[in-house]
């Protein structure tokens, strides 16, 4: 932990949104990353990675929530976190909530899932990429993103 960043977070930052993801290295080791996003006093968005933690345990909600809580405590930002943004996987869905933060599913990740599902069902293969509205609204997975169905689907 850098003391300059820790001091800055403690004294100059009021609210933080955390972004987290579990990823696997080329040597097949799992890690959890913890990124803080906030707007500084000059209205500049900052996104320092506060930690990348090895994940030796099973990737359960309890373990993920504990790791996130530990990083927040290490940086003394637990009370400043207002949201925890993640991919929405079952094992991370409530990790923020277990730390009294609002869980937010990443919109970009959801959109990518919609496009992938659309292409996997034969749409757009060997053709021009389909209109993004068709991709989003034709996927059953993303029904909540597009309340009115598109094309009767």
C-alpha positions in Angstrom: 0.0 0.0 0.0 1.4 3.4 -0.9 1.0 5.9 1.9 0.3 8.8 -0.5 -2.7 7.0 -2.1 -3.9 5.8 1.3 -3.8 9.3 2.6 -5.5 10.6 -0.5 -8.3 8.0 -0.1 -8.7 8.8 3.6 -8.8 12.6 3.4 -10.0 13.6 -0.1 -12.3 10.9 -1.4 -15.9 10.7 -0.2 -17.4 7.8 -2.2 -15.9 4.9 -4.0 -17.3 2.3 -6.4 -15.3 -1.0 -6.3 -14.9 -3.1 -9.4 -13.8 -6.7 -8.8 -13.1 -9.8 -11.0 -11.6 -13.2 -10.5 -9.2 -14.1 -13.2 -6.7 -16.9 -14.0 -3.1 -16.4 -14.8 -1.3 -18.2 -17.7 0.1 -20.6 -15.0 -3.5 -21.3 -13.9 -3.4 -19.4 -10.6 -6.5 -17.6 -9.6 -6.6 -14.0 -8.5 -9.2 -11.5 -7.3 -8.6 -7.9 -8.3 -10.0 -4.9 -6.4 -10.2 -1.6 -8.2 -11.4 1.6 -6.6 -13.2 4.2 -8.9 -13.8 7.7 -7.7 -13.9 11.3 -8.9 -11.2 13.5 -7.4 -11.5 17.2 -6.4 -10.5 18.2 -9.9 -13.4 16.2 -11.3 -11.0 13.6 -12.8 -12.0 10.0 -12.7 -9.4 7.8 -10.9 -9.2 4.0 -10.9 -6.3 2.7 -8.9 -6.0 -1.1 -8.4 -5.8 -1.4 -4.7 -5.1 -5.2 -4.6 -4.7 -8.3 -6.5 -5.2 -11.2 -4.1 -4.3 -14.9 -4.7 -7.4 -17.1 -4.5 -6.3 -20.4 -3.1 -9.7 -21.3 -1.7 -12.9 -22.2 -3.4 -14.5 -19.2 -5.1 -17.6 -19.1 -2.9 -19.6 -16.0 -2.1 -18.3 -16.2 1.5 -14.7 -16.3 0.5 -15.0 -13.6 -2.1 -16.9 -11.3 0.2 -14.2 -11.9 2.9 -11.4 -11.0 0.5 -13.2 -7.9 -0.6 -13.9 -6.8 3.0 -10.2 -7.4 3.9 -8.9 -5.3 1.1 -11.4 -2.5 2.0 -10.3 -2.6 5.7 -6.6 -2.7 4.7 -7.1 0.5 2.8 -9.5 2.0 5.4 -12.2 2.6 2.8 -15.0 0.2 3.9 -17.4 3.0 4.9 -16.7 5.0 1.6 -17.7 2.2 -0.7 -21.2 2.7 -2.2 -21.2 0.0 -4.9 -19.4 -3.2 -5.9 -19.4 -3.7 -9.7 -18.9 -7.3 -10.9 -19.7 -9.7 -13.8 -22.8 -11.1 -12.1 -21.5 -14.6 -11.8 -23.5 -16.7 -9.2 -20.5 -16.8 -6.8 -20.0 -13.0 -6.7 -23.6 -11.7 -7.0 -24.0 -10.9 -3.3 -20.3 -10.4 -2.3 -20.8 -6.6 -2.1 -24.1 -7.0 -0.2 -22.3 -9.1 2.4 -20.1 -6.1 3.0 -23.1 -3.7 3.1 -22.3 -2.4 -0.4 -24.8 -2.2 -3.3 -24.1 -5.0 -5.9 -24.1 -3.8 -9.5 -23.8 -6.1 -12.5 -21.5 -4.7 -15.1 -23.5 -3.5 -18.1 -20.6 -4.0 -20.5 -20.3 -7.6 -19.4 -24.0 -8.2 -19.8 -24.0 -6.6 -23.3 -21.0 -8.8 -24.3 -23.0 -11.9 -23.1 -26.0 -10.8 -25.2 -23.9 -10.4 -28.3 -22.1 -13.7 -27.7 -25.4 -15.6 -27.2 -26.9 -13.9 -30.3 -23.9 -15.1 -32.5 -23.9 -18.6 -31.0 -27.5 -19.1 -32.1 -26.5 -18.7 -35.8 -27.3 -15.0 -36.1 -24.7 -13.0 -38.0 -22.4 -16.0 -39.0 -20.7 -15.1 -42.2 -22.8 -11.9 -42.4 -22.4 -8.4 -41.4 -22.6 -8.0 -37.6 -26.3 -7.5 -36.6 -27.6 -4.3 -35.3 -26.8 -3.9 -31.6 -30.5 -3.5 -30.6 -31.2 -6.8 -32.3 -28.3 -8.4 -30.3 -29.4 -7.0 -27.0 -33.2 -7.5 -27.4 -33.1 -10.9 -29.1 -31.3 -12.6 -26.2 -33.5 -14.2 -23.5 -30.6 -13.6 -21.0 -30.9 -9.8 -21.4 -34.7 -9.5 -21.3 -34.5 -7.2 -18.4 -32.3 -4.8 -20.4 -34.9 -4.3 -23.1 -38.4 -4.4 -21.6 -40.2 -4.2 -25.0 -39.3 -7.3 -27.0 -37.8 -6.9 -30.4 -39.2 -8.9 -33.4 -41.6 -10.8 -31.3 -39.0 -12.7 -29.3 
